[in-house]
Structures are given as C-alpha cells and as structure tokens.
Amino acid sequence: MCLKLAQMAASTLLMCLQFSLFMTVKAVNAGCHCIVYDSTFGKDYGVFTSPNWPVPYEDNINCVLYTFQAEEGEIVEVTFDEFDVQKSSLECHLGDYVRLFLHLEEAAVNHKTQENSILCGKIADIDQRHYSSGQALILEFHTDWRQENNTGFRGTYRFLNRSIYLTDGDPLHGTSCDYQFFRGNNSRSKGYFFSPLYPSTYPRNVKCAYHFMGKYNERVTVNFENVRLQREDLSCLGSADKISVHDGKDARSPVIGELCNHQNYVEFVSTGPDLYVEFKSQTQFSGQGFKAVFQFYEENFNLESNIPSTEPQNNGLTLPISGESRVHCDMWISSSLEKNGTFTSPNYPDPYPSDVHCIYHFTGRGRERIQVIFTDFDLLQSLHSNVNRDCEGTDVIEIFIKINGKKEKIRSFCGKALPPQLMSNGPTMTIEFRSNNTLPTTRGFQALYKFVNDFGINVGTQDQQLVCGFLFNSHEQTNGTFYSPNHPGLYPRNTECHYFFIGTKSEKVQVTFTDFDVEGVTPCTADTASDYLEFFNQPSEITKLPRHCGLKKPGTIESERDFFRVTFRSNSRFDGTGFEAFYQFVNKTNPSSTKRIRDSSRNTFSYQSSYLLTTAIFLQVIKIKRQLVS
C-alpha cells in the first residue's frame, strides 16, 4: 500500500508539472495531492478523472485536489460526464465524496474554507455542471476505508469569458445586487439580467431587486430562460428561494408571477411601462440562480388588432378569394383591445370550407389568463378513418400552450361533443382548427373568450400580493364555496393557488368537498408527477397535513385553530376538473354541537358537526345554481 501511495504521489507531482508550471496551490492539509489545470492546450475543453479511472478507485485516499485556474476576466466550467462515488450518507458528509469550492478569491483552500457543494452517488444524483464565481475552482476528492468497486468520475473543463454573464443594467448605489433598467434614448431596449454570481451558485441570505422603467407607451417583457433555485417539493409560497415579479414600480405592486425550484423559459408581460423583479434566498444550500432576458417594446395597436391576418373580412374571418384554395382565417386577439368576445369557424353558422387551417392567437398581459368556453361544436367526423383520442384523420380543434418555452399541444377535440371549459397557464394561448372535408349540415364551432385576472375564481377576496391567492374572512362571510381555477372546466397547468381562511379566536374551519378530480397518485409528490391539494394549520409549511390527489374525495377536514390554508398546485403534465368544496366557520369551544367520526379514507379522526344536513341541502342549491350559470 505504501508503494501505491508513493506511486500516486509521484504521478500527482508529474501531473502538476505537466498542467501548470511555476504555480503554487495551497491545500486543505499537508497530505493533499495537487493536480492543477490552467490550460486546455488549444482545444475546446480539457479532461480530468479520478485516480485509476475507469478502474475502481482505491480506499483511504485522504485528499486529492483538482485546481482549475483561469486567466483574468475568465471563469471556470466543469462538467461531470461520468460519476460513481460511493454514497454512505444522505448529505455526503461521511464516506466517499467530492467537495466543490466555487467562490474563491484565489486558488487556495484550508480546513476553514466552506465548500459550496458536496457530491456523492451516481450521475443522476448530482448536478453535472458547475461554475466558479472567480478565476479559480477547486475539487477535493476523499475516500474512506470501505471499498465498493466504485469507478469515480470523469469530466471536462473549459474557461469562459466572464463578461457574457454581466447584467445589462445600472447597479444601484449602496446595494449589493439591485439594478435599474431605464429606457432612455441611448439605452438598451433588450438585454440580460442574472442572479448574483451567475452561472455559479448565488450567495446565501441575499435579496436583489431589478427595476425596469420604460417609456409611457412601452411594455416590458421578461423571459426567465433558466431558473435553478433550491429543488424542493414545496409550493412557491413555502420555498426559501424564489423570484417574484411585480406589475409596477416596487414590491407593493401586484404580483403577476412567482418562480421557484427548477423552471425554463417562463415569460411575463407588464400592463404598463414598469416592472419590478425581486429575488430572495434564505436557504442553506444555494442553487445556480437564474438567467433572464428583458425587452422594452412599444405597444402598437395596429399590429395587435383583433382581426384576421389578411383582408377582406367577413364576420371577423376571410372567405376564399376566387381562384384561391387557401382560406385566410388566422386571428390575433389581444387583451389590449378587448377583454372578451367570440371567435368562430369560417362562415359560421354556415358550413366551413374543406382543407382549411385557422390559427387563433390569444395574447394577454400581467396575470391575465385566457378562458375559452365553447357554445356550439359541430365538426365533421370521418367515417373511413380510425379516430383515436388525438382525433387523427378528422376535422379537429387543437389547443396549445407554452411549457418550458415550447409550444405544447394539451388537448384535441373533434366530433359533436362540446369541449370542456379551458384556461391557459399563462398570458398566451393558441387554438388551431383544421378541416379535411365538409358537409352542408356541419356548422363548425362558436366559442367565447375572456381575459381574466382571477383565474375564474369569483369567491373570496383576491390577494394582490399573490399570483393566485384568495382570502375568506369570517367577519365578511361565515360559510360558502371555493373551487379550483376554471372549475368546472379543466384547471390550468403549472398553476399554484392558495385559499386563506381567517376566523375569530373562538372559531375553526370545516371543509367538505363536493367534487374532486385532481390528477395524481398517492402520496401525491413530485416523484409521482402529481398535482395535489394540501392543508395547513399554520402559515409555515412545516405543519402541513397529508396531500390529496386522484378521484377520491377527502373526508371532512377541520382546522385546529382560527387560521387555515388550502393550497392547490398543478404541474405541466396532465389536468383534471379540479375540486369544489363547502367551508364553514364553527365555534371551537362548543363541543355539544360537534361529534367525532372516523375518516375511513385516511384512518385518522376528523370532526363533523350537527349542521351536516343543512350543509348537504346548501351544497345541492349551490350545485344547481352553478349548473344554471354554466
């Protein structure tokens, strides 16, 4: 063993001489072996490996330091292509591990230097790419006495120009990371802004603000191309790290967007010339942060008119011109001009032409969502094709939204059945109509559209400091209903809504569900790609109750105190009709009117008061009213 260690030390010394001449590196301890990389020798990237790779590494490797040194004005990028390091503990503090030092002022570490990340396990367990905040990046490799035939790691490194990650705004004097973006005559109309130290990890306990100020007739768009905050299976309301987008001049302006966890290409549009973005980090383990692009644009009502793409017009749509086979029926519908209206198939209510392709583009602003309600639906269904769920081979309506910056089809509708009520997950939606043939009896379709700010939830009081938040105060109303966004239609994807119930000190809240269709599988976690409903007796996320998803209605749920929160969250995968529930504030100090029953669905106890018969009658009345409205 001594011979092997001596051979490794000699090999390490040789590698230090090979990769870097006349360079001194301070180690964690005197027993560390040092390998220095300060050049790619004219290639796009260099390669580094663990000792003996791909042969399993040895046990009892006290310390091997991989030091990457860039030139002035550069940062270091390392990418793990292969990674297999024995995992002995959940957080990798014991056993074999790789420690990363990303925020170094010089190529030096000691026993007091705090690492930025610790890695162990397989390639799927780690973030493969890491960046320094300055010119130096150091990896420390350590193994213990246990030998499990793990192969270690292989990776590449390269040096990048730091200037490509500089924010295109003016730093605000006296702050660490606040910026202003003023749209003057000579200023940028488009550029980038980043979290502190991006693309390296952001500092802990940081608070940054980015204020965009356009001209009076301009609007601001921000597109978060890459968001890598602390990964948690929590709502954004409970996340320690998050980005808040305010539609106005400061943090008191209405919130139109919140981002947490990992997301890509999420866009927001202001309703006026100002936009305020706030980034807060309170976590112990930081993520990479975010990269976003901003743009000031002048609102042009001529370009955004709710008219077809070509003329002449007929009822908002263009008929075939003599000698043409193409029907020009595309429409651009903007909330800048109208908040609601109708759109139809060409010639409606007369038969639509054959071989037509119409695209209806909807564009909103702020927290607006597009709600679509079909009032008539009569498409020709081919008798000679095998029509499946996607309506292939027949006349069809297709619904598209943006997910991770890409246009994704979420539903297809054909035949004569009226489609469900729909809602976009953001301020844009595209609907496409395709026809193959037509008959004198096929009417086509007619639909209503609305740009809504309340997610179709018209109960409670909307909280302007949340994207989708509603308050229910017993001083204003002691009972009523609440429901998921766009209920009884399909709820929008990538949506988070919170319902806050606030009673007096002598009250608690009881919730009884009448409808429940939330896509997911127990235990309703991110691992099962589930949407979910969650309940809290305290403002914090710590005191949450078990999640609910699927088709089975939860039993009656009762709060422990005068505060209660219900959180609904959907992901980008699937959708359902959501839920509807009845709530009531009851006196918690009067046990004579309450009896204890077992909730068989959860094998726990809940409470149900003697008012259930009255509740049932009330729910039937509410249900009938909602059917009449719809």
N, C-alpha and C positions, 0 to 999 in steps of 0.2 A: 504493500500500500504506500509506503514512504517513497518507493521508486516511482509509482504512478503519480503521486502528488508532485514530486520533484520534476517529473517529465512535463506535467501540466504547467507548472510554474515556468519552466524553460520555454514551453510553447507559448505561454501568455506573454512573456517578455519579448519573444520573437515577433509576436503579432503587434505588440505596442510599437516596436521599432519599424514594423512594416507599414502600419497605417498612419503613424504620426511621428515626426522627428522633432526633437528639441521641445517637447511639450510636457508640462508637469501636471499631474492629476492627483488631487487629494482624495484619499479613500475613506470609507466608513471606519475601517480599522486597519491595523498594520498587516493583518493576514489576508487582505483582499488582493486578488489578482486583477490586473487592469488591462483592458483592451480599448484602444482609442481609435475612433473613426472620424477623420476630418476631411475626407475627400471621397468622391465616387470615381476618381481617376478617368474623367471624361465620359463616363456612362450616365444614363438617366438615373440610376439608383445603384446602391451597394447592397451587399448581403451580409447578414450576421446570423450566427447559430449558437445554440448551447453546446457545451463541451461534448465531443464524440457524436454529435447528431449526424445521421438518424439513428445511430446505435443508442440504446438506453443510457442515460447519464448515470454517473456514479453517485453513491451516497456520501454523506458528510462533506459536501462542498461548502465550505464555510462562507465564501463570498467571492463572486466574480462580478466585476464592474465593467459594464459596457458604456463607454463615454462617447457621445456624439457631439462634436464641436463644429458649429457653423461659423461662417465669417460674419463680420459686422453687417447689420441690415438683413440678416437671414434668420430663419427658424428651422427647427429640425422636425421632420416627419418620419415616424417609424410605423411599419405595418407588419403585423404577425400573419404569415401565411400558414404556418403550422404551429400548433400549441398543444402540448400534452405534458402537464406538470401535475404531479400527484396532489390531490386535494384532501387534506387531513382535517380542515376546519371550514366552517361556512364562510367566514370572512377572510380566510387565507393568512391569518396571523401566525399560525403554527404549521410545522411541517415544511414542505417544499413550497417556494413562492418566488415570484418576480416582483420586486418593488420598483415603481416608476417615480422618478424625481423630475418634474416638468417645469417648475417655477424656480429656476436657478439664476442667480446673478453672475456666477462664474462656474467653471467646471469643477466643483468641489462639493463633497458631502461628508458629514461626520455622523456620529451616533445621535446628535441632536437634530439633524435635518429631518423635517417632516416629509414623508412621502405623499404623493398626490393620489396614488392608486396602488393596490396590491392585487396581483393576478395569480390564479391557480386554476386547475381543472382542465377542461377541453376547450377547443376553439369556440364552441357555441356558448361557453360561459363568460367570455370576455369581450370587450370592445377591441376590435382588431387594430384600429388606427389611433395613434396618439401623437400629440404635437407639443413642442416646447413653447414657452412664452418668450424666451430669450434665445441666446445663441447656443445654450448647452442643454442636453438631455442625458440623463444617466439611468441605466437599468442595473439593478442589483439582483443576481441570481443566487439562491440559497437552497440547499437540500439538507435533510436530516438523516438519521441513521437507517431509516426504512427504505428498502429497495423494492420497487414495484414494477420495474421494467418500463417506466415512462420514458418517452423519447426526447422530451424537452421542447425546444422551439426553433423555428427558422423564420426569419423576417427580412424585410428590406428597409433601407433608409434613403432619404434624399434631403436636400436643403432647398428651402423655398424663400422667395423674396417676401419679407415682412410687409412691404408696402401694399400688397394686394389685400391685406386684411385691415386696412385703416378706414375708419368711419369717415364718410364724406359729409361731415357736418362741422360746426364750430363748437369746440369744448366750452362749457360754461365755467367761467372763472370761479374758483372757490369750491368746486365739486370734484369728485374723483372720476365720475363716469357719466355726467349729464352733457347732453348735446342739444344744440339748436340748429334747425334747418330752415333758413329764411329764404323765401323765394323772391329775390331781388332781380334786377335787370341782368346782372352778370353772374348770378349764382346758378348752380346746377338744377336742372329740372328732374334729374334722375340720378340715383346713386345707391350705395350700400351703407348699412349700419350693422354693428356687431355687438355681441355681449363682450364684457371686459376680457382681455387676453385671448379672445378667439383667434385661431381654432383650438388653442389649448383650453383647459378647464377654467371656468370662472372662479374668482375668489369666493370664500365663504362670507356670509353675512354682508352681502352687497345690495345696494339699492341704486338703480340707474334710471334716468328719465331721458326720453328723446322727444323733443317738441318740434313738430312740423307746422310751419306757418306759411300758407300760400296766399296768393292774391285773392281779392274779394270774389272773383268769378271762377276760382280754381277749386278743385277737389284733390284729395290726397289718397293714393293707394299704397298700401304696404303689403308685401308678399314675403312671408316667412318661409324661405326656401329650405332651411334646415333648422330644426329645433331638437336639441338633445339635452334635456334637463334631467333631473334625477328620475329614474324609472321607478314608478310606484303604481300599485293597483288601487289608486285613490281618485276621487273626483278632484277637479282643479281647485275647488273651494278648500279642500283639505290638504293640498300639496304645499310643501315648504318652499318650493321653487316654482315660480310661474311668471307669465307675461300677461299684462293687462293692457288692452287697447281702449282708449277713451276717445269718444267722438266730440272733441272740443279742445280747449286751451290748457286744461290741467286735470289733475286727478279727481276733481269734483264733477267733471263732465260724465255723461252716461257711458257705461261700459258696453262696448259692442263686440268684444272678443276677449277670451281668456285661453291661454295655451299652457300646457304642462306636459310632463312625460316626453315622449318622442313623437314628433309630427313632421310632415313635409308639405311644402307649398300650400300654405293657408293664407288666403288673401282677405284684406279688409279695405273698405272704401268709406271715406268720410262723407258726411252730409253737407259739410261746409268747408271753409279753407283751412281749418285747424285739425290736427290730430295729435294725441298725446299717448306715448307708449311708455309703460312703466315695467321694469324688470326687478324682481325681488328674489333673493336667495337667502334661505335660512337653514339650509341642510348642512349636515356634517360632511357628506360626500358629494362634491360638485360634479356636474356633467360638463359636456363640451360647450354648451350655451346655444347661441343662435346666430344665424346669418340671414339677413333680410334685405330686400331691395325696396326702395321708395320711389315714388314718381308723383310729381305735380302735373295735373293736366287741366286744361281749360274746358269747362263743360260747354259742349256745342249742341244746342237743342236741334239744329237742323240735321245733324248726323244721328241723333238719338230719337228721332220722331218715331212714333208707334205706327209705322206704315210699311208696306211691302218694299222689297229691295228695288223693284222696277215699276214703272207705270205702263199703261193706265191702270186705275184701281176700280174694283167693283166689290163693294161691301168689305173693304179692307184687304181684298185679295185680288190677284190678277188672273184673268182668264186667258186661255190660249189665244195668241195672235194668229191670224190666218197664215198658214204655211209653216207654223212652228209646232213642234211636238212637246216642247218644254213649257210647263206651266210655272211661271214665276210667282211663287206664293210665300216666299220667306218673309218673316216679320221680325222686327226688332222692337221689343216692348220694354220701355224704361219707366221706372218709378218717378223719374224727374218730371214726367208729363202727366201721367195718370197713375193713381194708386189702385185702381180696379177697372175691370172691363170684361169683354168677351173675346174669344177667338174661335174660329170655326174652320172646318174643311172647305176647300174651294167650292163655290156655288151653293153652299148650304142655304136652305134645306133641300135644294135640288141635288141630283146625283153628282158626285165628284168625278173628275176626269180619270181615265186609266193612266198608268205609268207616270204617276206624279210623286214628287218628293218635296215636301214642305218642311221648313225648319222654323220653329218659333223660338226666338232668343229672348229670355227674360233677364233683366239687369236691375238690381236694387242697390241700396246704399245703407250704410250704418248697420244696424242689427236686423234689417228687413229680411224676411223670408218670403218666398213665393208660394202661395197656397192656390191649388188648382182643384176645381170642383166640376166634374163633367155632368152636364144636364141632359144630354142626349148622346147616344152612342149606337151607331148602326153601320158597321163595316162589312164588306163582302168577305165571306169566308170560303176559301177554295174547297171544292168537293173532291179534287183529284190529288190533293197533297196530304201528307201525314202531318197535321197541325199539332205541334207539341207546345210545351209551356212557353217557349220563346216565340211562338206564333210564326215560325218559319214557313215560307211559301204562301203567305196570305197577306191581305191588307192589314196594316199594323200601325199602332201608335207606340213609340218608344220614348222612355223618359231617361234623361241623362243629367247627372250632377257631377261636380268636381270632387274627386277624392285623391288626396296627395298630389294635387296639381294635374291629374289626368282626368279626361272625360270618361266617366264610367256609366254604363247602362245599368239602371237599377230595376226596371220593370218594362214588360211588353204587354200590350193589350190588343185583343182582336175580337172579332165576332160581334155579338149584340149585348153582352153583359156590361152594365155600367161600371166603369173602373172605380176603385175607392178614391176617397179624397186624398190628395197628395200634398207634400210640402218639401221644399228644398232644404238642404243642410247649410246653405249659405246664401249670399245675395244674388246668386246666378242659378239658372236652370235652363235646359234646352229640351224641347219636345220636337220629335220628328214624326211626320206622317208619310207613310209610303203606301202606294196603291199599285196593284198589278192589273186588275180589271175593274169593271163597274157594271152595274145593272140599273135600269130605270127606277128601281124601288129602293136603292140604297141611299140614305140621306147623308151619311157621313157622321160628323160629330159637332157638338157645340159645348163649350166649356167656359166657366167663369174663372177669372184670375184675380187675386188680391195680393198686394204687397203689405205684409203685416209685421208689426214690431213686437207683438205679444205672443208669438208662436201659436196663435189660435186659442190661447187660454184667456178667457174673459171673466175670470173669477179672481177674488182677492185683489190686493194692491201690488202692482208691479214695482219691483225694486230696481231703480235705475243704476245702482252700483253692481248689479249682476247682469250677465247676458240674458239669463232666463231665470228670474227669481220672483217669487210671489209671497206676500205677507198675508196672514189670516189672524186678525186680532179679535179676541172675544168681546172687546168693547164695541166693535162695529157689527159683528155677526156671530152668534153662538153656534150655528151649525150651517151646513151647506155641502156642496160637492166640489171636488177638484179632480183634475184629469191630466193625462199626458199631452204633450204638444200635438196639435192637429187631430185630437180624438173627436169623433170615432174613426177617422181615417188612419192611414199609416203614419207612424211617427217618423220624423226626420232622422237621418243617420248622423253620427258624430255630434250628438247634442246632449247637453247637460242642463237639467232644470232642478231648482230647489224650491221647496214649499215649506215656509216657516209658520208655525202655529204658536201664538203667544197669548197665554191666558193670564188671569189674575193668580195671586199666590195660592188661592184655595182651589184652583182648577187644574184639571189634567185633560188630556185629549184622547178620544177614542176614534179609531179609523176603521171603517168597514168597506170592503171592496165589492163592487157590483159587476165590474168587468176586469179581466186580467189576461193580457196576451203580450208578454214581454219575451222576446226571443232569447233563449239561453238554456243552459244545462246546469243543474246544481253541482257545485256550490256557487255558481254564477260569478266566476272570477275571470281575470284576463286569460288564464290558462285554457279556459273552455270557450274563449271568444264570445262571452255572453254579455248581452245588455242586462241591466238589473235595476231593481228598486231597493233602496236602503233607508234605514231609520236610525235616528239619533236622539238621545235624551239630553245631550249636552251640545254646545256649539262646536266642540272639538270632534275629530274623527275617532278618538280613542274609545268612546262609549257606544259605538255603533252596535246595532242588533244584526242578526244574520240576514244576508241578502235574499231577495226573492226574484225568481225569473221563471219562464216557462208558461204553461197554460193554467196551472192550478192556483186558484185564488188563495191568498194568505188568509188565515183566520183573523178575527177582530184583533187589532193591535192597540195597545193602550200605553200612553206615556207614563213615565214615573214622576213627572213634575209638570210645571206650568209651561215649559218650553218643549217643543217637539219639531224635528226637521225630517222631511222626506226628500230623498234625492233620487232622481231618475237619470240614468245615463245610458246612451246608446253608442255603439261603435260603428265602424264603416262596413260591417259585413252584411247583416240582414236587417229586417224590420218586422214590425207587427202592428196591431191596432192599439197597443198600449194598455192603459188602465183608466178606470173611473172609480172614485171612492166617495163615500159619505163621511164627513167628520162632524164631531160634536164636542164642545167643551162641557165637562161634567164636574160636579163638586167632588173633590177627592177626600173630603172629611166626613162624608155621609155614607157609611158602609151599608146602611139599611136598604138603600136603593140599588145596591150592586151585589151580584152573586158571582162566585168564582167558578169557571168552567175550564175544562181541558181543551186545548187547541190540538186536536189529533194530528194535524199536518206537521206540527213541529215538536210534539212530545214535551211541550212546556205548558205552563199555566198562563192564561190571559184572563181578562175581566170583561164581563158583558153585563150591562145594567138592564134594568127592567123596562127601559124605553125601547127595546128592540122591535116590538110590534109596531110602535109609532114610526120607528126608523124605516121598517120594511115598507109601510104604506107611503112614507115620504119618498123613498127611493123609486117606487113604482111611478109616482107622479112625475118625478124628475125624468125618468126614462121615457115616459110618454111625451113629455114636453120636448125632449131632445129629438125624438123621432119626428115630431111635427115640424120642428125647426129645420131638420135635415131633409 
